Amino acid sequence: MESLASLALIMPGVVRSMALPAFFEMLPTTQNDMELDTVVQRKSPEYILNAVTKIGMEPTLFADIVPQVLEKIDQVSADFNGSSTTYPIALLTTLLVLLRSKAERKHADLSQYLSNLVPHLIGKCISPTLTQDDADHIMKNAEILEVVAGITRVVMVHVETA
């Protein structure tokens, strides 16, 4: 994994075209994909997302990671019930860890995520509160809301100091 992280710094295009698609293809898209038999046949989502955090610092790679994670969040929020929060929290935490690392390194590309990433996630959290049908919607989970708040805070603070 360290070699792949080093390669991401030197040749992000190679990692972008080969490793990222492979990693995201292995991630579950439905609750059925999270069943033990399926996870045992593949790498665990946490292992894959940890790998993504190790290689995703470069602006071009991070720019590819964000929409792919948001797509997985959209799929998860449509399919998972309120009792399975581990995977969506892992997805969101991947973004949070990368954003914090980018903020510590003062990456200039963070401000662009104020207009797309933050509204998307906040909208995902607000939307289920508008109907009574979504009482146990996964995006209402307190831990998920905390991670979304952390993502929002990192981006907002960086924009204010940029």
C-alpha positions in Angstrom: 0.0 0.0 0.0 2.9 2.3 0.7 4.2 1.8 -2.8 0.8 2.7 -4.2 0.7 5.8 -2.1 4.2 6.8 -3.3 3.1 6.2 -6.9 0.1 8.4 -6.3 2.4 11.3 -5.6 4.7 10.7 -8.6 2.2 9.4 -11.2 -1.4 10.3 -10.1 -2.7 9.6 -13.6 -1.7 5.9 -13.3 -3.4 5.5 -10.0 -6.4 7.5 -11.2 -6.9 5.2 -14.2 -6.1 1.9 -12.7 -6.3 1.7 -8.9 -9.2 4.0 -8.1 -11.7 2.3 -10.4 -10.7 -1.1 -9.1 -11.1 0.1 -5.5 -14.5 1.6 -6.0 -15.7 -1.4 -8.0 -15.0 -3.6 -5.0 -17.2 -1.4 -2.7 -20.7 -2.6 -1.9 -23.7 -0.7 -3.5 -26.6 -2.5 -1.7 -27.2 -3.9 1.7 -27.1 -7.4 0.2 -23.5 -6.7 -0.8 -22.7 -6.3 2.8 -23.7 -9.8 3.8 -20.8 -11.8 5.3 -20.4 -14.2 2.4 -20.0 -11.3 0.0 -17.6 -9.4 2.2 -15.5 -12.5 2.8 -15.2 -13.0 -1.0 -14.0 -9.4 -1.4 -11.9 -7.2 0.7 -13.8 -5.4 3.5 -15.1 -2.0 2.7 -13.0 -0.5 5.6 -9.8 -2.0 4.1 -10.6 -0.6 0.7 -11.5 2.8 2.0 -8.4 2.9 4.1 -6.4 2.3 0.9 -8.3 5.2 -0.7 -7.3 7.5 2.2 -3.6 6.6 1.6 -3.6 7.4 -2.1 -6.2 10.2 -2.3 -4.3 13.3 -1.3 -3.4 14.6 -4.7 -5.9 17.1 -6.0 -6.6 15.1 -9.2 -7.2 11.9 -7.3 -9.3 13.6 -4.6 -11.4 15.2 -7.4 -12.2 11.7 -8.6 -12.8 10.3 -5.2 -15.4 12.8 -4.1 -18.0 12.0 -6.8 -17.5 8.3 -6.4 -18.0 8.4 -2.6 -21.0 10.6 -3.1 -22.4 8.1 -5.6 -21.9 5.3 -3.0 -23.6 7.5 -0.3 -26.6 8.0 -2.7 -26.8 4.3 -3.2 -26.5 3.5 0.5 -29.1 6.1 1.5 -31.5 4.6 -1.0 -31.0 1.0 0.0 -29.7 0.7 3.6 -32.0 0.9 6.6 -31.2 2.8 9.8 -29.6 -0.2 11.5 -26.6 -0.5 9.2 -24.5 2.6 9.7 -20.9 1.1 9.7 -20.5 1.3 5.9 -21.9 4.8 5.3 -19.9 6.1 8.3 -16.8 4.6 6.7 -17.5 6.2 3.4 -18.0 9.6 5.0 -15.0 9.2 7.3 -12.8 8.5 4.3 -13.7 12.0 3.0 -13.3 13.6 6.4 -9.8 12.0 6.9 -8.7 13.2 3.4 -10.1 16.7 3.9 -8.4 17.1 7.3 -5.1 15.9 5.8 -5.5 18.3 2.8 -6.3 21.1 5.2 -3.2 20.4 7.3 -1.1 20.5 4.2 -2.9 23.7 3.1 -4.1 22.3 -0.3 -5.6 25.1 -2.3 -8.3 22.9 -3.9 -10.4 22.6 -0.8 -12.5 25.7 -1.4 -14.1 24.2 -4.5 -15.9 21.6 -2.3 -17.9 24.2 -0.6 -20.2 24.5 -3.6 -20.7 20.8 -4.4 -19.7 18.4 -1.6 -21.1 20.3 1.4 -24.6 21.1 -0.1 -24.9 17.5 -1.4 -24.2 16.0 2.0 -26.3 18.5 3.9 -29.2 17.9 1.5 -28.9 14.1 2.0 -29.3 14.7 5.8 -32.1 17.2 5.5 -34.2 15.4 2.9 -35.3 12.5 5.1 -36.6 14.9 7.8 -39.2 16.3 5.4 -41.3 13.2 5.4 -42.6 10.9 8.1 -42.1 7.9 5.9 -38.3 8.0 6.5 -38.4 7.7 10.3 -35.4 5.3 10.4 -33.6 6.7 7.4 -29.9 6.0 7.6 -28.9 9.7 7.0 -30.7 10.6 10.3 -28.2 8.6 12.3 -26.4 10.8 14.9 -22.9 9.5 14.0 -23.5 10.1 10.3 -24.6 13.6 11.1 -21.4 14.2 13.2 -19.2 13.1 10.3 -21.1 15.3 7.8 -20.8 18.2 10.3 -17.0 17.5 10.5 -16.7 17.5 6.7 -18.6 20.8 6.5 -16.5 22.4 9.3 -13.2 21.4 7.6 -14.3 22.9 4.3 -15.8 26.0 5.8 -12.8 26.8 8.0 -10.4 26.3 5.1 -12.5 28.6 2.9 -12.5 31.3 5.6 -8.7 31.1 6.0 -7.9 30.9 2.3 
